[in-house]
Structure formats: structure tokens, C-alpha cells
Amino acid sequence: MLTSYFGVNAEQAAASGLPQYKPSSGFQDVGATLAIKYRLTDHISFVGSALMTQNLDRVMDSPFTERKWQPASILGVAYTF
């Protein structure tokens, strides 16, 4: 899976000018998630989560990976029937 997302084969390297890269197998990142839910009424709640992911070295060695840290967040409203 790492090769399909972060690798650059000879054909792709020739077309793009990027160096060839074949990552080794293993974990690509580590992360932590914090999720919250606040009940406003019996049926309506506010929900949210925040995620912080750190790419590991084998991903960072790829010629087109730019950032080591990847933050993400989600906010929403939930209705319970």
C-alpha cells in the first residue's frame, strides 16, 4: 500500500522528473483523535472530532510528501430519532 500512495516507479519518474522511490513495508503514520459530543436536547447534539497524524520516515522520504504533521477536524449536528 505504501508503494501505491508514496512510491515513484521508473515510468512515473521519467514523466514527472521526480526521483524513483520505493518505500519499505510497514506503518505509514501514527495519530491521535479526540471526539466530543454535547447533548443540546433529547434529540439534538453537537459533535466534533480533532485528529493529528504524524507521517513516519518512510513516508517522509517520498519525493512528493511535504508535511510531517497532518491535522484534521470535523464538526456537525446529530439528530436522534
C-alpha positions in Angstrom: 0.0 0.0 0.0 2.8 2.4 0.7 4.2 1.9 -2.8 0.9 2.8 -4.4 0.5 6.0 -2.4 4.1 7.2 -1.9 6.2 5.3 -4.4 7.5 6.6 -7.7 8.4 3.9 -10.3 10.7 4.4 -13.3 7.9 5.4 -15.7 6.5 7.9 -13.3 10.0 9.3 -12.6 10.7 9.8 -16.3 7.3 11.6 -16.8 7.5 13.8 -13.8 11.2 14.5 -13.2 10.9 13.1 -9.6 13.4 10.6 -8.4 12.4 6.9 -8.2 11.3 5.8 -4.7 10.1 2.5 -3.4 9.1 2.7 0.3 9.5 -0.3 2.5 6.5 -2.0 4.1 5.2 -1.1 7.5 3.4 1.6 9.3 2.9 4.9 7.4 1.7 7.1 10.2 0.7 7.4 13.9 -2.1 9.6 15.2 -4.4 10.6 17.9 -8.1 11.5 17.8 -10.3 13.4 20.3 -14.0 13.2 19.9 -16.7 15.1 21.7 -20.5 15.1 21.8 -22.6 17.7 23.5 -26.3 17.0 24.0 -28.3 20.1 23.5 -31.8 18.5 23.8 -33.1 14.9 23.9 -32.8 14.7 20.1 -30.1 17.2 19.0 -26.4 17.0 19.8 -23.3 18.8 18.6 -20.5 16.5 17.6 -16.9 17.1 16.8 -13.5 15.5 16.5 -9.9 16.6 16.0 -7.2 14.4 14.6 -3.5 14.9 14.5 -1.4 12.5 12.4 2.4 12.3 12.0 3.9 10.7 8.9 6.7 8.3 9.6 10.1 8.4 8.0 9.4 6.0 5.1 6.5 8.3 4.0 8.5 11.5 4.5 11.3 10.1 2.3 8.9 10.1 -0.7 9.7 12.9 -3.1 6.2 14.4 -3.0 5.4 14.3 0.7 5.6 17.8 2.0 4.3 17.8 5.6 5.2 15.6 8.6 2.1 16.6 10.5 -1.5 16.4 9.2 -4.3 18.0 11.2 -8.0 17.4 10.5 -11.2 18.3 12.2 -14.9 17.6 11.8 -17.9 19.5 13.3 -21.5 18.5 12.9 -25.0 18.3 14.3 -26.6 15.0 15.1 -30.3 14.2 15.4 -31.5 11.2 17.3 -35.0 9.8 16.5 
